[in-house]
Amino acid sequence: MQGFLLLWIFTVFAGIIADIFINNILFINFSIGAVFAIIAYMLGFPIGFQVIIFLLMGNSLFAVTYFYIRKRFKNIPQVSPYEKTFIGKTFKLNKDLDLEGQVMFNGIYWIAVSDEPLKKGDIVVIKAIKGNKIIIKKKE
C-alpha cells in the first residue's frame, strides 16, 4: 500500500516539473488531482477510488484550465508583424506548382496555395499569409 502513496507523490512532483520545463500550466492540474488522491489514500480509501478521484479531478481541472487559456490567448496573432510585410511582394517560382506545394521565398521554404496551377518561372504575388502557408496568385 505504501507504493501507491509514493506513486501519488511522484505524480505531484512530475506535474510540477513538467510545467516548469514545458512552460505551461496544464500538467499542474494532474498534480492537484494527485493531491486529492493522496488525501483519499490517507483516509483509507481503496486504490480504485484513488484512481477515480485522480482522474476526475485532474481531467476536470485540465478542461477548465484549457478552456480558460484558450479563451484568454485566443487573440494572439498567428502571423508576426515582420511576415505581414511579405504581403504584396512578388517573386519568381523555382518549380512548377499545383494548387499547393512548397516554394522558397526570402530564403525560407513555405507551403504555397494558389487558385490555379503555376509554372516554373511565373512571377507571383503574395496575397495573404495563413499560419505557415502563403496564398499566392500569378502576377498579371
C-alpha positions, 0 to 999 in steps of 0.5 A: 500500500505504501507504493501507491502513496509514493506513486501519488507523490511522484505524480505531484512532483512530475506535474510540477516539473513538467510545467516548469520545463514545458512552460505551461500550466496544464500538467499542474492540474494532474498534480492537484488531482494527485493531491486529492488522491493522496488525501483519499489514500490517507483516509483509507480509501481503496486504490480504485477510488484513488484512481477515480478521484485522480482522474476526475479531478485532474481531467476536470481541472485540465478542461477548465484550465484549457478552456480558460487559456484558450479563451484568454490567448485566443487573440494572439496573432498567428502571423508576426508583424515582420511576415505581414510585410511579405504581403504584396511582394512578388517573386519568381517560382523555382518549380512548377506548382499545383494548387499547393506545394512548397516554394522558397521565398526570402530564403525560407521554404513555405507551403504555397496555395494558389487558385490555379496551377503555376509554372516554373518561372511565373512571377507571383504575388503574395496575397495573404499569409495563413499560419505557415502557408502563403496564398499566392496568385500569378502576377498579371 
